[in-house]
Amino acid sequence: MRFVQIIGLVMVLGFSVVSFAADDPSITDDMRKDIQSAMKSHIDQNLVNGRYVIYDAIEGHLKKLKFDQVHEGIVKKADFYISCADFVDEKGKKYDLDLLVVADKGSFHVLETVVHSIDGKKRKYHLED
């Protein structure tokens, strides 16, 4: 019984840390709305025939992805605010793309999009010195 309680506690703490790590509470509501608005505008402005096109440098070709949703969580790493958006390819593979957003002259802009995971398998990339 004690073992089950310990496992339960570890799971709760583990999920809490993951949730906290995926969202920076210091990002204010107004800033959060502006960042997410910049992300949604970027996606909308970069659709070709209803698909978001991104070059996958690891696989070596273009992906044409259907947009699903922007995640709520936002974190700050290096000079970027980062949040994810979900997409799906024509074969049903799920893509989690990180959008790297910067503040410039009072507004936010997406500078880069990176493939964060495919079907839940994460890829690493490094932003900080």
C-alpha positions in Angstrom: 0.0 0.0 0.0 2.8 2.4 0.9 4.4 1.7 -2.5 1.2 2.7 -4.3 1.1 6.0 -2.3 4.7 6.8 -3.2 4.1 6.1 -6.9 1.0 8.3 -6.8 2.9 11.2 -5.2 5.8 10.9 -7.7 3.3 11.0 -10.6 1.5 14.1 -9.2 4.8 15.9 -8.6 6.1 14.8 -12.0 3.1 16.1 -13.8 3.2 19.3 -11.8 6.8 20.0 -12.8 6.1 19.2 -16.4 3.1 21.6 -16.4 5.0 24.3 -14.7 8.0 23.9 -17.0 5.7 24.4 -20.0 4.2 27.7 -18.9 6.0 30.7 -17.4 3.8 32.4 -14.8 5.7 35.6 -15.1 4.3 36.2 -18.6 1.3 38.5 -18.0 -2.2 38.0 -19.5 -1.8 40.9 -21.9 1.6 39.7 -23.1 0.3 36.1 -23.4 -2.5 37.3 -25.6 -0.2 39.4 -27.8 2.3 36.5 -28.2 -0.5 34.0 -29.1 -2.0 36.6 -31.5 1.4 36.9 -33.2 1.6 33.1 -33.5 -1.9 32.8 -35.0 -1.3 35.7 -37.4 2.0 34.1 -38.5 0.4 30.8 -39.2 -2.6 32.3 -41.0 -0.3 34.5 -43.2 1.9 31.5 -44.1 -0.7 29.0 -45.3 -0.4 27.8 -48.9 -3.6 26.0 -50.1 -4.6 25.7 -46.4 -1.3 24.1 -45.3 1.6 25.4 -43.3 4.8 24.7 -45.1 8.0 24.1 -43.2 11.4 22.7 -44.2 12.4 19.7 -42.1 16.2 19.8 -42.1 16.5 16.5 -40.3 14.4 14.6 -42.9 15.5 16.9 -45.7 12.2 17.9 -47.3 9.3 20.2 -47.0 6.3 19.4 -44.9 2.8 20.6 -45.7 0.9 20.6 -42.5 -2.7 21.3 -41.6 -3.0 23.5 -38.5 -4.9 22.2 -35.5 -4.3 24.4 -32.5 -1.9 26.7 -30.5 -1.0 25.5 -27.1 -1.8 27.7 -24.1 1.7 27.5 -22.4 4.4 30.0 -23.1 8.0 29.9 -21.9 11.0 32.3 -22.3 14.3 30.9 -23.5 17.2 33.0 -24.5 15.8 35.9 -26.5 12.6 34.1 -27.5 9.1 33.5 -26.2 8.2 29.9 -27.2 4.9 28.2 -27.5 3.8 25.2 -29.5 1.2 24.6 -32.1 -0.2 21.3 -33.3 -0.3 20.3 -37.0 -1.1 17.1 -38.9 0.4 15.9 -42.2 -1.5 14.2 -45.0 -0.8 10.7 -43.5 -2.1 11.7 -40.1 1.3 12.1 -38.4 1.1 14.7 -35.6 3.6 17.5 -35.6 4.3 19.8 -32.6 6.0 22.9 -33.9 7.7 25.4 -31.6 7.2 29.0 -32.7 10.0 31.4 -31.6 8.6 34.8 -30.9 10.5 38.0 -30.2 9.4 41.4 -28.9 10.3 44.3 -31.2 9.2 48.0 -30.8 6.2 47.1 -28.7 4.9 44.2 -30.8 5.6 40.5 -31.1 6.8 38.6 -34.2 7.5 35.0 -35.1 11.0 34.6 -36.3 11.4 30.9 -36.7 9.4 27.7 -36.5 11.1 24.5 -35.3 9.9 20.9 -35.4 9.7 20.0 -31.7 8.2 16.5 -32.0 6.6 14.1 -34.4 4.0 11.7 -33.1 5.2 12.5 -29.6 8.9 11.8 -30.3 10.7 14.9 -29.2 13.7 16.5 -31.0 16.3 18.5 -29.2 17.5 21.9 -30.2 19.5 24.5 -28.2 18.7 28.2 -27.9 20.8 29.3 -25.0 24.5 29.9 -24.8 
